Amino acid sequence: MTKKAPTYELHYWPSIQGRGEFVRLALEAAGAAYVDVARLASGDGGGEKNLVRFLKDDAHTVPPFAPPILKAGDLVIAQTANILLFLGPRLGLVPDDEASRLAANQHQLTIMDAVHEAHDVHHPISAGLYYEDQREPALAAARAFIDERVPKFLGYFERVVATNMSDAPENAPLRAVGSSLSYVDLSLFQLVSGLEYAFPKAVRRQHRRMPKLLELTRQVASEPGVARYLASERRVPFNEDGIFRKYPELDLEPTKQ
């Protein structure tokens, strides 16, 4: 008898993409059965109050610090990169060999570093303060992020894709790890999409330096599962409550070539 694939539970804030979006993209691309729990009606266990209640549940053997949280059977797994490390082999989104799995996790951790830095542009003093309470420090943080960090991160991932594809056939799909779609490819799509939303001037300046990375994101967006998801109501639009926020005053022209 064929073993039925599990239905995963994703626990994340219902009104933003945030870090949970990296997990959603993997589940959607693979066509996995999952429930985005906090988006259910409150009577069915959804909503932010129930999410906070789940987060603080003393029954967790390993207490999660913050969402996203994935429940897979009896397992409760937190931290985006850790969740994807778990899901990758189960969803066919990472190669089988150990070296490739370690590389995928390495790249994912670096992606999450970039996400963290992008978030800290608009919250440079404290995540507990409103953006309006730290506008001047945010402007200084935006200048440093746009001039120094955006080129460094995007340049690095361009090199990752180029290195991975160095021995691939000429017309092979662009990939960051191995030759098949991986969760790293999906996460790079989300990272570039978020930066394009929040800092379009900075990303445009990098276009000529990241042709492979841009093409990879276009190819990921056309993957059937991803395309269906992006066209659906399940994909919450970027907004100014999430990680990537469009504040015009922070969308600075880069000063360095």
PyMOL commands that set and color helices and strands:
alter all, ss='L'
color gray80, all
select helices_A, chain A and resi 20-30+37-39+42-44+48-55+80-91+98-122+131-133+135-164+183-198+200-209+211-221+224-230+248-250
alter helices_A, ss='H'
color red, helices_A
select strands_A, chain A and resi 8-11+34-36+69-72+75-78
alter strands_A, ss='S'
color yellow, strands_A
deselect
rebuild
show_as cartoon
